[in-house]
Amino acid sequence: MTAFRRTALTHAPHHTPTRPAPTRRTSARHRGTALGVVAVGALLLAACGSDGDDAGMNGMNHAGGTSSAAAPTGAAGSGGFNDADVTFAQTMIPHHRQALEMAELADGRASDAGIKDLAGAIEKAQDPEISTMTGWLKSWGRPTTAHSMAGMDMAGDGMMSGKDMTELKALKGREFDTMFARMMIDHHNGAIAMAKTERSDGENTDTKKLAGDIVTGQSAEVKRLRSILDRL
């Protein structure tokens, strides 16, 4: 009995285990995973293409129907512009420059504290506005100076003549304070009139906003200057 069992065990056939074939459910799961990967890849490609298109649109400057890769500093991007906007910027730039020149004369000449403070406020406000308006004109493809003004001594819109500026430079103390206040009142009133014209005739949102700020700010300064004159 023992010999028979040993022989039977020795000659028993050896079967190599086989891996069961994948079920339909497993195959379907693999196919679903593959399709998901493809779908995600397609979405990523579409997103990249959309970003590229948006970047191209954002680089366009729609003011005046022109486009550029990047608008210069101070570019007015809120809507289009018209001739009134261009004229306002071209004429207000030299107007501001003369106000800065007058304000700089106060250093070492003015004696009244109110005049000194106002001169500093004018420099602080109008110098950045010149940069802003210059940026607008460049973004619009327009010259920063009107051709009719090039080389001319402007005397309109409150602008002082060369003679006026020479007289102011020669004064000091109370005489300077008095003439400075009178000249700056006229100068500011000219700027206020120009700004009101832009508010009514202009098109560009940013330009009209600056015009409104000029009307408000310089009207307040005119009141201060008149108060100073009353006590000088």
C-alpha positions in Angstrom: 0.0 0.0 0.0 2.8 2.3 0.9 4.7 1.5 -2.3 1.6 2.1 -4.5 0.9 5.5 -3.0 4.5 6.5 -3.4 4.4 5.4 -7.1 1.2 7.2 -7.7 2.6 10.4 -6.2 5.8 10.1 -8.2 4.0 9.7 -11.6 1.2 12.2 -11.0 1.1 14.7 -14.0 2.4 18.3 -13.2 0.0 21.1 -14.3 1.4 24.6 -14.8 -1.1 27.1 -13.4 -2.5 29.5 -16.1 -3.5 33.1 -15.6 -7.2 33.6 -16.1 -8.1 35.6 -19.2 -9.2 39.1 -18.4 -12.9 39.5 -18.0 -15.0 41.9 -20.1 -15.4 44.1 -17.1 -11.6 44.5 -16.7 -11.1 45.3 -20.4 -13.8 47.8 -20.3 -12.2 49.5 -17.3 -8.9 49.8 -19.1 -10.6 51.2 -22.2 -12.4 53.8 -20.0 -9.2 54.9 -18.4 -7.5 55.3 -21.8 -10.4 57.3 -23.1 -10.2 59.5 -20.0 -6.5 60.3 -20.5 -7.2 61.2 -24.2 -10.1 63.5 -23.1 -8.0 65.3 -20.5 -5.2 65.8 -23.1 -7.6 67.3 -25.5 -9.0 69.7 -22.9 -5.5 70.8 -22.0 -4.6 71.5 -25.7 -7.8 73.5 -26.1 -7.1 75.5 -23.0 -3.6 76.4 -24.3 -5.0 77.5 -27.6 -7.6 79.6 -25.9 -5.0 81.3 -23.7 -2.9 82.1 -26.8 -6.0 83.7 -28.5 -6.8 85.7 -25.4 -3.2 87.0 -25.1 -3.4 88.1 -28.7 -6.6 90.0 -28.1 -5.3 91.6 -24.9 -2.3 92.9 -26.8 -4.6 94.9 -29.1 -5.1 98.6 -28.6 -8.5 99.5 -30.0 -8.2 103.2 -29.6 -8.4 104.8 -33.1 -8.6 101.3 -34.7 -4.9 100.6 -34.3 -3.2 97.7 -32.6 0.1 97.2 -30.8 1.8 94.5 -28.8 2.0 96.7 -25.7 0.6 100.2 -25.1 3.0 102.8 -23.7 2.7 104.0 -20.2 -0.3 106.2 -19.7 -2.1 104.8 -22.7 -5.8 105.7 -22.6 -7.5 102.3 -23.1 -11.1 103.2 -22.1 -12.8 103.5 -25.5 -11.9 105.4 -28.6 -10.8 109.0 -29.0 -11.6 112.0 -31.2 -10.0 115.3 -32.3 -11.1 117.1 -29.2 -9.2 114.5 -27.0 -6.1 115.0 -29.1 -6.3 118.8 -29.0 -6.9 118.8 -25.3 -3.8 116.7 -24.6 -1.6 118.7 -27.1 -2.6 122.1 -25.7 -2.7 121.1 -22.0 0.9 119.7 -22.0 2.6 123.1 -22.8 0.0 124.8 -20.5 1.1 122.5 -17.6 4.7 123.0 -18.4 4.4 126.8 -18.0 2.6 126.3 -14.7 5.5 124.1 -13.5 8.0 126.8 -14.6 6.0 129.4 -12.6 5.9 127.1 -9.6 9.6 126.5 -9.7 10.2 130.2 -9.6 8.6 130.3 -6.1 11.7 128.6 -4.7 13.9 131.3 -3.3 11.5 134.1 -4.4 8.2 133.6 -2.6 7.8 134.8 1.0 4.2 133.7 1.7 3.8 130.2 3.1 0.5 129.8 1.2 2.2 130.6 -2.1 5.0 128.1 -1.3 2.6 125.4 -0.4 0.5 126.0 -3.5 3.6 126.0 -5.8 4.6 122.6 -4.4 1.0 121.2 -4.9 1.1 122.4 -8.6 4.4 120.6 -9.2 3.1 117.4 -7.5 -0.1 117.3 -9.6 0.8 118.6 -13.0 4.1 116.9 -13.7 2.6 113.4 -13.6 -0.3 114.6 -15.8 2.1 115.7 -18.5 3.5 112.1 -18.6 0.0 110.7 -18.7 -1.1 112.9 -21.6 2.1 112.3 -23.5 1.5 108.6 -23.2 -2.0 109.0 -24.6 -0.9 110.9 -27.6 1.8 108.3 -28.4 -0.7 105.4 -28.0 -3.0 107.3 -30.4 -0.2 107.8 -32.9 -0.5 111.6 -32.7 2.3 114.1 -32.2 2.8 115.3 -28.6 2.8 119.0 -29.8 0.3 120.5 -32.2 2.0 121.7 -35.4 0.4 125.2 -35.0 2.1 125.6 -31.6 5.6 124.5 -32.5 8.0 127.4 -32.0 5.2 129.8 -31.1 4.9 131.9 -27.9 1.4 131.0 -26.8 -0.5 133.8 -25.1 -4.0 132.3 -25.2 -5.9 130.2 -22.6 -4.3 131.9 -19.7 -0.8 131.3 -20.9 1.8 134.0 -19.9 3.9 135.8 -22.5 7.6 135.8 -22.4 7.6 139.3 -21.0 5.3 138.2 -18.2 7.6 135.4 -17.2 10.7 137.7 -17.3 8.9 140.2 -15.0 8.0 137.4 -12.5 11.6 136.1 -12.4 12.8 139.6 -11.4 10.6 139.9 -8.4 11.0 138.6 -4.8 9.1 138.7 -1.5 5.6 140.2 -1.4 5.8 141.6 -4.9 6.6 138.1 -6.2 3.7 136.6 -4.2 1.2 139.1 -5.5 2.2 138.8 -9.2 2.4 135.0 -8.9 -1.1 134.7 -7.4 -2.6 137.0 -10.1 -0.8 135.2 -13.0 -1.7 131.7 -11.7 -5.3 132.7 -11.3 -5.4 133.6 -15.0 -3.4 130.6 -15.9 -5.7 128.2 -14.0 -8.9 129.8 -15.4 -7.5 129.1 -18.9 -6.9 125.5 -18.0 -10.4 125.2 -16.5 -12.0 126.5 -19.7 -9.9 124.1 -21.8 -10.9 121.2 -19.5 -14.6 122.1 -19.7 -14.4 122.0 -23.5 -12.9 118.6 -23.3 -15.7 117.4 -21.0 -18.3 118.5 -23.5 -16.6 117.6 -26.8 -14.2 114.8 -26.0 -14.9 111.1 -26.4 -12.2 109.2 -24.5 -13.3 108.2 -21.0 -9.9 108.6 -19.4 -9.2 112.0 -21.0 -12.6 113.3 -19.9 -12.0 112.1 -16.4 -8.7 114.0 -16.2 -10.4 117.1 -17.6 -12.9 116.8 -14.7 -10.1 116.4 -12.2 -8.5 119.6 -13.6 -11.7 121.6 -13.3 -12.2 120.4 -9.7 -8.6 120.8 -8.5 -7.7 124.1 -10.2 -11.0 125.7 -9.2 -10.1 125.0 -5.6 -6.7 126.4 -6.1 -8.1 129.6 -7.6 -10.1 130.1 -4.4 -7.0 129.7 -2.3 -5.1 132.1 -4.5 -7.8 134.7 -4.2 -7.8 134.3 -0.4 -4.0 134.9 -0.4 -4.4 138.0 -2.5 -7.0 139.4 0.0 -4.5 139.3 2.8 -1.3 140.3 1.0 
